[in-house]
Every structure is written in C-alpha cells, then in structure tokens.
C-alpha cells in the first residue's frame, strides 16, 4: 500500500502543474455556474448580465488559483500583480473571442458541425490556449524571476 501511495505521490509531483490546472479549471466551472445561478435565480439579474458577471467572477477565481496553486507565481508589488492580472484577463478575452465565439461560429455556420460537438471542441481549444497563455506568457516572467532570486540567495 505504501509503495502505491509513493507511486501516486511521484506521479502527482511529476504532473502537478497539469493536474492542478485541470482541478482548478473544474472548480472555475463550478464558480461560474453557481455565480450565474445565484445572480439569475436569487438576485433576479438579467441572464446576459448575470453571465457576464459570472464570467468576471470565475476568471478572477481562475487567476487567483492559477497564480497560487498551478503556476506558483510570485510577483513583487501591486504594479506587477496588476499587470499579471490584466494579462490574464486579456488572454481569457482573446481565447474567448477566437475559440468560444469565432471558431464555434465557423464550425456551426460554415462547416455545419453539430453544435454540441463544436462546443466540446472549442472548449478543449480554450483550455489548451489558456494553459499555453498562462504558462508561456502570463506567469512565465514571475516564475523565472523567482528561480533567479532563489539562485542568488
């Protein structure tokens, strides 16, 4: 049993970033859905407005969890954190426009692909694109800076 636990731990540590990204992505989905449900059903806000607010809440949640638990980003100061946050939101907007809206419309209107299949494909694209943006652009510099600081100490 102990050997199996150690193997699981080793696998988790090897794929920690991806596992955490998937886990917190699922949590982000729940935050979005619950926020939308509360806003529409208990606060009686219009569905479109509720969807926009839920998106902002879920992207903010995703930023915090990605920063702390997935990419373990360490920014110094308010300005650096704000820049990282804005970059995160902009990346989410870009992936939303390119995949969630643009590619989805292309798939169902031009290529005549079933909307459910198109939605699944575009969501996979969004997840991959958001991971790449986060890993290579948004949290990269902060992570590299942390490694450099650790080497100099």
VOGU-3710 file (C-alpha; in Angstrom, 3 decimals, decimal comma):
1> xxxxxxxxxx> 0,000/0,000/0,000  2,817/2,375/0,913  4,527/1,670/-2,416  1,329/2,561/-4,299  0,947/5,783/-2,301  4,553/6,705/-3,104  3,953/5,995/-6,819  0,838/8,186/-6,794  2,756/10,929/-4,992  5,605/10,674/-7,517
11> xxxxxxxxxx> 3,170/10,881/-10,439  1,389/13,836/-8,844  4,648/15,708/-8,311  5,718/14,965/-11,888  2,424/16,254/-13,354  1,476/18,654/-10,533  1,015/21,705/-12,734  -1,282/19,968/-15,230  -3,248/18,129/-12,538  -3,758/21,355/-10,576
21> xxxxxxxxxx> -4,701/23,206/-13,758  -7,388/20,635/-14,573  -8,658/20,504/-10,980  -8,896/24,281/-10,575  -10,365/24,559/-14,070  -13,193/22,329/-12,866  -13,544/24,494/-9,772  -13,662/27,575/-12,009  -16,511/25,993/-13,975  -18,409/25,423/-10,706
31> xxxxxxxxxx> -17,757/29,020/-9,577  -19,072/30,295/-12,929  -22,174/28,113/-12,849  -23,025/28,787/-9,183  -22,442/32,545/-9,606  -24,719/32,596/-12,640  -27,383/30,551/-10,835  -27,363/32,811/-7,762  -27,391/36,008/-9,806  -30,301/34,904/-12,003
41> xxxxxxxxxx> -32,411/32,964/-9,507  -31,898/34,719/-6,176  -30,867/38,263/-7,089  -33,012/38,318/-10,263  -30,402/39,883/-12,539  -30,887/39,553/-16,304  -29,386/36,362/-17,759  -26,922/38,124/-20,069  -25,724/40,480/-17,328  -25,525/37,533/-14,901
51> xxxxxxxxxx> -23,445/35,585/-17,410  -21,016/38,492/-17,790  -20,710/38,945/-14,011  -20,260/35,186/-13,537  -17,524/35,235/-16,185  -15,660/38,025/-14,370  -16,004/36,240/-11,015  -14,812/32,933/-12,473  -11,852/34,492/-14,312  -10,844/36,270/-11,101
61> xxxxxxxxxx> -11,102/32,936/-9,254  -9,071/31,262/-12,016  -6,400/33,957/-11,794  -6,017/33,529/-8,037  -5,905/29,727/-8,151  -3,587/29,656/-11,194  -1,282/32,194/-9,579  -1,118/30,471/-6,202  -1,558/26,752/-6,851  -0,905/25,987/-10,524
71> xxxxxxxxxx> 1,991/28,197/-11,610  3,004/29,335/-8,101  3,709/32,847/-9,348  5,483/35,269/-7,043  5,035/38,894/-8,057  6,601/41,746/-6,155  4,390/44,756/-5,586  0,957/45,922/-6,615  2,015/47,106/-10,075  3,473/43,722/-11,076
81> xxxxxxxxxx> 0,423/41,885/-9,734  -1,949/44,230/-11,570  -0,001/43,732/-14,819  -0,223/39,967/-14,372  -3,960/40,171/-13,603  -4,671/42,338/-16,654  -2,630/39,986/-18,853  -4,624/37,054/-17,502  -7,971/38,731/-18,259  -6,795/39,783/-21,739
91> xxxxxxxxxx> -5,672/36,228/-22,526  -9,089/34,926/-21,424  -10,786/37,505/-23,654  -8,604/36,517/-26,628  -9,262/32,791/-26,171  -12,953/33,529/-25,693  -13,190/35,551/-28,899  -11,001/33,257/-31,024  -12,335/29,892/-29,868  -15,514/30,273/-27,878
101> xxxxxxxxxx> -17,063/32,708/-30,336  -15,111/32,714/-33,605  -14,229/29,057/-34,044  -17,615/27,958/-32,666  -19,445/30,168/-35,189  -17,216/28,917/-38,020  -17,825/25,301/-37,070  -21,618/25,534/-36,873  -22,362/28,167/-39,547  -19,783/27,392/-42,230
111> xxxxxxxxxx> -18,691/23,806/-41,595  -22,175/22,732/-40,405  -20,832/20,745/-37,462  -23,246/19,750/-34,705  -23,348/22,487/-32,056  -22,632/20,127/-29,146  -19,582/18,682/-30,903  -18,466/22,197/-31,834  -18,891/23,341/-28,213  -16,828/20,413/-26,906
121> xxxxxxxxxx> -14,068/21,010/-29,475  -13,930/24,752/-28,821  -13,869/24,254/-25,044  -10,902/21,918/-25,406  -9,228/24,569/-27,560  -9,957/27,240/-24,923  -8,481/25,097/-22,150  -5,313/24,426/-24,147  -4,960/28,034/-25,277  -5,469/29,364/-21,732
131> xxxxxxxxxx> -2,871/26,937/-20,376  -0,332/27,975/-23,013  -1,007/31,693/-22,432  -0,665/31,218/-18,670  2,441/29,054/-18,789  4,392/30,822/-21,546  3,291/34,442/-21,194  1,413/35,451/-18,046  3,177/33,566/-15,266  6,491/32,868/-17,042
141> xxxxxxxxxx> 8,367/36,006/-16,078  7,334/35,854/-12,443  8,327/32,198/-12,189  11,701/32,837/-13,844  12,299/35,803/-11,512  11,595/33,563/-8,503  14,112/30,958/-9,715  16,731/33,673/-10,246  16,128/35,051/-6,744  16,452/31,557/-5,243
151> xxx> 19,788/31,013/-7,027  21,215/34,311/-5,777  20,251/33,587/-2,121
//
